[in-house]
């Protein structure tokens, strides 16, 4: 109870008289490395989807680099500034489901019309955020269902540790053993030590192909947006739905499940506003993150919830560096072995998975809805271009309402 109270107070702290946060006092190695793990996960997997979408839209190298610059700078600015302002670990990123949607549809429209659709979708997301309508809808969902959605999202990352055993048994077993040993002796440094041991084992077995790309700072390309009915219906509408349902809803849920009280108007309105400004440079949108947010909001980043905002700021600074020098640093992240990323992401999310699983079944009355939410979300299914997290929330809530209404009757 005391720990939950502390976490809730940490999320609510914004303008209370605690003095300005002191980075010198609050900074810690685990929090800084949590930001590094967050960026490594973002650029080792979801970036591939962005590159595939750019290829589907037949974008040349300058426009593709501008796209990566836009989403990285947008994520960096919002992570850095919102984490500092709210004193909570606010993690943002581009929408991976949105990029996946663009893989199959971006090539059907001229690029200028696609940019216009990006602009309209981001305006819609910002309006839903600042009016508070989206936040009111999310707050009406029972806590158990939110916890179950988070557990379903994190399930594949925990299981991913063991699915890599066949491909890299030495790396996985050695890294996991280092994590468990450090968890007992040096719990604050368990994830960093797993990363170091895993990297050393990768270098000793399969090799660690770390190499830097060529080129200096990225030169963003400004595109004058154009608007058409087909692009607005075929791109803007689904992108807005995906951003709200598959990204911002789980993002708010993860922060609440971690004990914080996020200001949905500020967070969604700010990310939507930044996305509007960056749309002409190729950004489909910047949203609240789900998976990487769980890394920085977990106890692994810092035992004290009030000091985890440093992890969000660390992620923001690294996003800005990668975005500015994309040609030099992007290849560094994409070159990391998949097994190493799976191991580090999995162990970093274990604590969040445990807490979410416990919260999902805590209330007996809502367990049926929570189980449906967990199974749907963990399935990874996608329908109408909308990811499993949204459908898990929807089906779990429908199950909860149907069963509780029947019992009351």
C-alpha positions as CSV (number, residue, x, y, z in Angstrom):
1,X,0.0,0.0,0.0
2,X,2.8,2.4,0.9
3,X,4.6,1.7,-2.4
4,X,1.4,2.2,-4.4
5,X,0.8,5.5,-2.5
6,X,4.4,6.7,-3.3
7,X,4.0,5.9,-7.0
8,X,0.7,7.6,-7.2
9,X,2.1,10.7,-5.6
10,X,5.0,10.6,-8.0
11,X,2.8,10.7,-11.0
12,X,0.7,13.5,-9.6
13,X,3.7,15.7,-8.8
14,X,4.0,18.5,-11.3
15,X,3.8,21.9,-9.6
16,X,3.7,21.0,-5.9
17,X,6.4,22.6,-3.7
18,X,9.1,20.0,-4.0
19,X,11.5,22.4,-5.6
20,X,12.9,22.1,-9.1
21,X,14.2,18.6,-9.8
22,X,17.9,18.3,-9.6
23,X,19.4,16.1,-12.3
24,X,22.6,15.8,-10.3
25,X,20.7,14.4,-7.4
26,X,18.2,12.3,-9.3
27,X,20.3,10.9,-12.1
28,X,21.4,7.3,-11.8
29,X,23.1,4.8,-14.1
30,X,20.1,2.4,-14.2
31,X,17.8,5.3,-15.3
32,X,20.2,6.5,-17.9
33,X,20.7,3.0,-19.3
34,X,16.9,2.5,-19.3
35,X,16.8,5.3,-21.8
36,X,19.5,3.6,-23.8
37,X,17.6,0.3,-23.8
38,X,14.5,2.2,-24.9
39,X,16.2,3.7,-27.9
40,X,17.9,0.4,-28.8
41,X,14.5,-1.4,-28.8
42,X,13.0,1.4,-30.9
43,X,15.7,1.5,-33.5
44,X,16.4,-2.2,-33.7
45,X,12.8,-3.3,-34.6
46,X,10.2,-0.6,-35.3
47,X,12.6,1.3,-37.5
48,X,12.6,-1.6,-40.0
49,X,8.8,-1.1,-40.4
50,X,9.4,2.6,-41.1
51,X,12.0,1.8,-43.7
52,X,9.6,-0.8,-45.3
53,X,6.8,1.9,-45.4
54,X,9.2,4.4,-47.1
55,X,10.2,1.8,-49.7
56,X,6.5,1.0,-50.3
57,X,5.9,4.7,-50.9
58,X,8.9,4.8,-53.3
59,X,10.6,7.5,-51.3
60,X,14.2,8.4,-52.2
61,X,17.0,8.5,-49.7
62,X,16.7,12.2,-48.7
63,X,13.0,11.9,-48.1
64,X,13.5,8.6,-46.1
65,X,16.2,10.3,-44.0
66,X,13.9,13.2,-43.4
67,X,11.1,10.9,-42.2
68,X,13.5,9.2,-39.7
69,X,14.7,12.7,-38.7
70,X,11.2,13.9,-38.1
71,X,10.0,11.0,-36.0
72,X,13.2,10.9,-34.0
73,X,13.3,14.7,-33.3
74,X,9.6,14.7,-32.4
75,X,10.1,11.8,-30.1
76,X,13.2,13.3,-28.5
77,X,11.6,16.7,-27.9
78,X,8.5,15.3,-26.4
79,X,10.3,12.7,-24.2
80,X,12.8,15.3,-22.9
81,X,10.5,18.2,-22.3
82,X,7.4,16.3,-21.0
83,X,9.5,14.1,-18.7
84,X,11.1,17.3,-17.3
85,X,7.9,19.2,-17.0
86,X,5.7,16.5,-15.4
87,X,8.6,14.8,-13.5
88,X,7.4,11.5,-14.7
89,X,8.9,9.2,-17.3
90,X,7.0,10.2,-20.4
91,X,8.1,8.0,-23.4
92,X,7.0,8.8,-26.9
93,X,7.7,7.2,-30.2
94,X,6.4,6.9,-33.8
95,X,3.5,4.5,-34.3
96,X,4.7,1.1,-35.4
97,X,1.1,0.0,-36.3
98,X,0.8,3.2,-38.2
99,X,3.9,2.5,-40.1
100,X,2.7,-1.0,-40.8
101,X,-0.5,0.4,-42.2
102,X,1.5,2.7,-44.5
103,X,3.4,-0.3,-45.8
104,X,0.3,-1.5,-47.7
105,X,-1.2,1.9,-48.6
106,X,1.4,4.7,-48.9
107,X,2.3,3.7,-52.5
108,X,-1.3,4.3,-53.6
109,X,-1.1,8.1,-53.1
110,X,1.2,10.9,-54.3
111,X,3.6,11.8,-51.6
112,X,2.3,15.3,-51.2
113,X,-1.2,13.9,-50.6
114,X,0.2,11.5,-48.1
115,X,1.8,14.4,-46.2
116,X,-1.5,16.2,-46.2
117,X,-3.1,13.1,-44.7
118,X,-0.4,13.0,-42.0
119,X,-1.2,16.6,-41.2
120,X,-5.0,16.1,-40.9
121,X,-4.6,12.9,-38.8
122,X,-2.3,14.7,-36.4
123,X,-4.6,17.6,-36.0
124,X,-7.4,15.2,-35.2
125,X,-5.3,13.5,-32.5
126,X,-4.3,16.8,-31.0
127,X,-7.9,17.9,-30.8
128,X,-9.0,14.7,-29.1
129,X,-6.2,15.2,-26.6
130,X,-6.6,18.8,-25.6
131,X,-10.4,18.6,-25.3
132,X,-10.0,15.7,-22.8
133,X,-12.5,13.5,-24.6
134,X,-10.1,10.7,-25.1
135,X,-8.9,10.8,-21.5
136,X,-12.5,10.6,-20.2
137,X,-13.1,7.5,-22.3
138,X,-9.9,5.8,-21.1
139,X,-10.5,6.6,-17.4
140,X,-13.9,4.8,-17.6
141,X,-12.1,1.5,-18.2
142,X,-11.7,-0.8,-15.0
143,X,-8.1,-1.0,-13.7
144,X,-8.0,-4.7,-14.0
145,X,-8.6,-4.5,-17.8
146,X,-5.9,-1.9,-18.2
147,X,-3.5,-4.1,-16.3
148,X,-4.4,-7.1,-18.4
149,X,-3.9,-5.1,-21.6
150,X,-0.4,-4.2,-20.4
151,X,0.4,-7.8,-19.5
152,X,-0.7,-8.9,-22.9
153,X,1.5,-6.3,-24.6
154,X,4.5,-7.4,-22.5
155,X,3.9,-11.1,-22.8
156,X,5.7,-11.5,-26.2
157,X,8.7,-9.7,-24.8
158,X,9.0,-12.0,-21.9
159,X,8.5,-15.0,-24.1
160,X,11.0,-13.6,-26.6
161,X,13.8,-14.3,-24.2
162,X,13.2,-18.0,-24.6
163,X,12.3,-18.1,-28.3
164,X,15.9,-17.0,-28.9
165,X,17.4,-19.9,-27.1
166,X,17.7,-22.0,-30.3
167,X,19.4,-19.3,-32.2
168,X,21.8,-18.0,-29.5
169,X,21.8,-20.3,-26.4
170,X,25.0,-19.1,-25.0
171,X,24.0,-15.4,-25.2
172,X,20.5,-16.0,-23.7
173,X,21.5,-18.3,-20.9
174,X,24.5,-16.3,-19.9
175,X,22.7,-13.0,-20.1
176,X,19.7,-14.3,-18.2
177,X,22.0,-15.9,-15.5
178,X,23.8,-12.5,-15.1
179,X,20.5,-10.8,-14.7
180,X,19.2,-13.2,-12.1
181,X,22.5,-13.1,-10.1
182,X,22.6,-9.3,-10.2
183,X,18.9,-9.2,-9.3
184,X,19.8,-10.9,-6.0
185,X,23.0,-9.0,-5.3
186,X,22.8,-5.7,-7.2
187,X,19.1,-5.3,-8.2
188,X,19.5,-1.7,-9.5
189,X,22.1,-2.8,-12.0
190,X,20.6,-6.1,-13.1
191,X,19.5,-4.9,-16.6
192,X,22.8,-3.0,-17.4
193,X,24.8,-6.1,-16.4
194,X,22.6,-8.3,-18.5
195,X,23.3,-5.9,-21.4
196,X,27.0,-6.0,-20.9
197,X,27.3,-9.7,-20.4
198,X,25.0,-10.4,-23.4
199,X,27.1,-8.0,-25.6
200,X,30.3,-9.7,-24.5
201,X,28.9,-13.2,-25.2
202,X,27.5,-12.0,-28.6
203,X,31.0,-10.7,-29.5
204,X,32.6,-14.0,-28.4
205,X,30.2,-16.3,-30.2
206,X,28.4,-14.9,-33.2
207,X,30.1,-11.6,-33.4
208,X,28.9,-8.1,-32.6
209,X,28.8,-6.2,-35.9
210,X,28.8,-2.6,-34.6
211,X,29.6,-0.2,-37.4
212,X,28.8,3.5,-37.9
213,X,27.2,4.7,-41.1
214,X,28.6,7.5,-43.2
215,X,27.4,11.1,-43.4
216,X,26.9,14.1,-41.2
217,X,23.7,15.7,-39.8
218,X,20.5,14.9,-41.7
219,X,19.1,17.6,-43.9
220,X,15.3,17.5,-43.5
221,X,13.2,17.9,-46.6
222,X,10.1,20.1,-46.4
223,X,7.1,19.0,-48.5
224,X,4.2,21.2,-49.2
225,X,1.1,19.2,-48.3
226,X,-1.7,18.5,-50.7
227,X,-5.2,17.3,-49.8
228,X,-7.5,14.9,-51.6
229,X,-10.6,13.0,-50.5
230,X,-9.2,9.5,-51.2
231,X,-6.0,10.2,-49.1
232,X,-8.0,11.6,-46.2
233,X,-10.3,8.6,-46.1
234,X,-7.6,6.0,-46.9
235,X,-4.8,7.4,-44.9
236,X,-5.8,10.2,-42.5
237,X,-8.8,8.4,-40.9
238,X,-7.1,5.1,-40.2
239,X,-3.9,6.8,-39.0
240,X,-5.8,8.8,-36.5
241,X,-7.7,5.8,-35.2
242,X,-4.5,3.7,-35.0
243,X,-2.6,6.5,-33.1
244,X,-5.4,6.9,-30.5
245,X,-6.4,3.2,-30.1
246,X,-3.1,1.3,-30.6
247,X,-0.6,3.8,-29.2
248,X,-2.0,6.5,-26.9
249,X,-4.5,4.2,-25.2
250,X,-1.9,1.6,-24.2
251,X,0.6,4.4,-23.4
252,X,-1.8,6.0,-20.9
253,X,-2.6,2.6,-19.5
254,X,1.0,1.7,-18.9
255,X,1.6,4.9,-17.0
256,X,-1.4,4.4,-14.8
257,X,-0.6,0.7,-14.3
258,X,2.9,1.9,-13.0
259,X,1.2,4.2,-10.5
260,X,1.4,7.5,-12.3
261,X,-1.5,9.9,-13.0
262,X,-0.8,11.2,-16.5
263,X,-2.4,14.4,-17.7
264,X,-3.9,13.1,-20.9
265,X,-4.7,16.5,-22.3
266,X,-1.2,17.7,-21.9
267,X,0.5,14.5,-23.2
268,X,-1.7,13.7,-26.2
269,X,-2.2,17.4,-27.0
270,X,1.5,18.0,-27.0
271,X,2.5,15.0,-29.0
272,X,-0.3,15.8,-31.5
273,X,0.8,19.4,-31.8
274,X,4.5,18.4,-32.4
275,X,3.4,15.9,-35.0
276,X,1.4,18.6,-36.8
277,X,4.6,20.7,-37.0
278,X,6.7,17.8,-38.3
279,X,4.2,16.4,-40.8
280,X,5.6,18.4,-43.7
281,X,9.0,16.8,-43.1
282,X,7.5,13.3,-43.4
283,X,6.3,12.4,-39.9
284,X,3.1,10.3,-39.8
285,X,2.9,11.1,-36.1
286,X,4.5,10.9,-32.7
287,X,2.5,9.2,-29.9
288,X,2.8,7.9,-26.4
289,X,4.9,4.8,-26.4
290,X,3.7,1.5,-25.0
291,X,6.5,-1.1,-24.9
292,X,9.4,1.2,-24.4
293,X,7.4,3.2,-21.8
294,X,7.2,0.1,-19.7
295,X,11.0,-0.1,-19.6
296,X,11.4,3.4,-18.2
297,X,8.4,3.3,-15.8
298,X,9.4,0.1,-14.2
299,X,11.4,-0.3,-10.9
300,X,14.4,-1.5,-13.0
301,X,15.0,2.1,-14.1
302,X,15.0,3.3,-10.5
303,X,13.4,2.1,-7.2
304,X,12.0,5.6,-6.5
305,X,9.2,6.4,-8.9
306,X,9.9,10.1,-8.4
307,X,13.3,9.7,-10.0
308,X,12.4,7.7,-13.0
309,X,11.8,10.9,-15.1
310,X,15.5,10.8,-15.7
311,X,15.0,7.7,-17.9
312,X,12.5,9.7,-20.0
313,X,14.9,12.5,-20.4
314,X,17.8,10.1,-21.2
315,X,15.6,8.6,-24.0
316,X,14.8,12.1,-25.3
317,X,18.5,13.1,-25.5
318,X,19.4,9.9,-27.3
319,X,16.4,10.3,-29.7
320,X,17.7,13.8,-30.6
321,X,21.2,12.5,-31.2
322,X,20.0,9.6,-33.4
323,X,17.7,11.9,-35.3
324,X,20.4,14.6,-35.9
325,X,23.1,12.1,-37.0
326,X,20.8,9.4,-38.4
327,X,23.3,8.3,-41.1
328,X,25.9,7.7,-38.4
329,X,23.9,6.2,-35.6
330,X,20.9,4.4,-37.0
331,X,23.1,1.6,-38.5
332,X,24.6,1.1,-35.0
333,X,21.2,0.3,-33.5
334,X,19.9,-1.8,-36.4
335,X,23.2,-3.8,-36.4
336,X,22.7,-5.2,-32.8
337,X,22.0,-8.9,-32.8
338,X,18.3,-9.7,-32.5
339,X,18.8,-12.1,-29.6
340,X,20.6,-9.4,-27.6
341,X,17.8,-7.0,-28.1
342,X,15.2,-9.6,-27.2
343,X,17.1,-10.5,-24.0
344,X,17.6,-7.0,-22.8
345,X,14.0,-5.9,-23.6
346,X,12.6,-9.0,-21.9
347,X,14.5,-8.8,-18.6
348,X,13.9,-5.0,-18.5
349,X,10.1,-5.7,-18.7
350,X,9.9,-8.6,-16.3
351,X,9.0,-6.4,-13.2
352,X,6.3,-4.6,-15.2
353,X,4.9,-7.9,-16.5
354,X,4.7,-9.3,-12.9
355,X,2.9,-6.2,-11.6
356,X,0.5,-6.1,-14.5
357,X,-0.4,-9.8,-14.2
358,X,-1.1,-9.4,-10.5
359,X,-3.2,-6.3,-11.1
360,X,-5.2,-8.0,-13.8
361,X,-6.5,-10.7,-11.5
362,X,-6.6,-8.8,-8.2
363,X,-10.4,-8.1,-8.3
364,X,-12.4,-11.2,-8.6
365,X,-15.4,-9.5,-10.2
366,X,-13.4,-8.3,-13.2
367,X,-11.3,-11.3,-13.9
368,X,-13.3,-12.6,-16.8
369,X,-12.9,-9.3,-18.7
370,X,-9.3,-9.1,-17.7
371,X,-8.6,-12.6,-19.0
372,X,-10.3,-11.8,-22.4
373,X,-8.3,-8.6,-22.6
374,X,-5.0,-10.4,-21.8
375,X,-5.6,-13.2,-24.3
376,X,-6.7,-10.9,-27.1
377,X,-3.8,-8.5,-26.6
378,X,-1.2,-11.3,-26.3
379,X,-2.5,-12.9,-29.5
380,X,-1.1,-10.0,-31.5
381,X,-4.1,-10.0,-33.9
382,X,-4.9,-7.1,-36.1
383,X,-8.3,-6.1,-37.5
384,X,-9.1,-3.2,-39.9
385,X,-5.5,-2.0,-39.4
386,X,-6.0,-1.6,-35.6
387,X,-3.7,-3.5,-33.3
388,X,-4.5,-6.1,-30.6
389,X,-4.2,-3.7,-27.7
390,X,-7.3,-1.8,-28.8
391,X,-9.3,-5.0,-29.5
392,X,-8.2,-6.4,-26.1
393,X,-9.6,-3.3,-24.4
394,X,-12.8,-3.4,-26.4
395,X,-13.6,-7.1,-26.0
396,X,-12.5,-7.1,-22.4
397,X,-14.7,-4.2,-21.6
398,X,-17.6,-5.7,-23.4
399,X,-17.1,-9.0,-21.5
400,X,-17.0,-7.1,-18.2
401,X,-20.1,-5.1,-18.9
402,X,-22.1,-8.1,-20.1
403,X,-21.2,-10.2,-17.0
404,X,-21.6,-7.5,-14.4
405,X,-24.9,-6.3,-15.9
406,X,-26.2,-9.9,-15.7
407,X,-25.1,-10.4,-12.1
408,X,-26.7,-7.1,-11.0
409,X,-29.9,-8.1,-12.7
